[in-house]
Amino acid sequence: MADKNLIKHLTDDNFTQEIAGGVTVVDFHAEWCGPCRMLAPVLEQVAGEVQGKAVIAKVDIDSEQKTAAQFQITSVPTLILFKDGKEVNRLVGLRNADAVKEFVIAAI
């Protein structure tokens, strides 16, 4: 099981600077979302496996509404893959660890 510290929690204030360099996967989620809670341990596992190559981060759509609106998040969980600050791919819905890891590895 990966250390929870491997997953960054982003805010409207730090979002742009945190995704600016390298590969970052951002999980747009909500506390009330069942599939989001099921995805959390999957993301922790993948974060441990891609440590040093990619960053796994989370944005709570209820508290960080500006960022959620900017990326037109209409369903959660939504995973957006950024490379050097630019969106390169997106997954909507619950996925298993293999699918999430493949999603990340494709951009590394």
N, C-alpha and C positions, 0 to 999 in steps of 0.2 A: 504494500500500500504506500502510495506516494505521500510525502509531507505536504500538508495543506499550504505551506508557505511557497510551494512551487507555482501556485496560481495567484496571479495579480488581480487585485480588485480596482477597476478603473472608474473614474468619475468624469463628469462633464469637463471639469477643470484640467485633468491630467491626460485625457484620452489621446489627443493628437500627439503629444510628445512621447507617450509610451509606445505608440504603434509606429513611430517615425522610421525606425531602423530595423532591418532584419525581418524575420517571419513571425507574425503574431496571429494566433487564433483567438477571437473574441466570442465568448458565449454570452449572447443577450438572453437574459433569463428573468424570472420573477419568483418571489418567495412562494406565491400561491399556486405555482405551476407544478403539477405532479410529474410530468415527463422531465421538467428541468431538474427536480430533485433526484430523479433516477439517473440523469446524465452526469451529475456531480462526481460520483466515484469513478465513472469512466474517464472524465477529464483529468482527475487526479492521477489515474494510472498512466494515461497518455503523457501528461506533463512530466512524469518521472522518466518515461521512455525517450522523450525528445529533448530532455534538458540539455542546454548548451547549443541546441540547433534551432529551437523555436520556443516561443513564449506562449503559454496558455493564460488567458485573462478572462475576467467576467465583468459584465455590466448589468446592473439591476435596472430593468426598464422603468420601474416605478419611481426610483429615486434619481435616476439619470435620464430624465425625459428628453432633454435637448439632444443628447447623443443618439438615443433610440429613434427620435424623429428624423434626425439627419440621415440615418441609414434605412429609413422607412421600414422599421421592424413592425410587422403586423401579426406575426405568430412567434410563439416561444416554445421551445428553445430554437434560436437561430444562431448558427455558428458562421462567422464571417472570417475568412482568411485574408490577412493583409500582408503584403510584402513591401517593405520600405514605405509604409504609409498609404499604399494604394490597395483597394479591394481587388482581389484576384479570383475569389471563389466564395460560395455561400452554400450552406446546408441548412435545411429547415426540418425540425423534428428530431425525435430521439434516434440515436445511432449507437451501435456497439463500438467497443474499443478498437477493433480492427478497422472499421469504416472511418472512424475519427483519425486514427493514426495514418491511414492511407491518404486522407484528405490533407493532413499536415505535411507528410513526406513529399507529396507532389510538388510543393512549393519550395522545398529546401534545395 
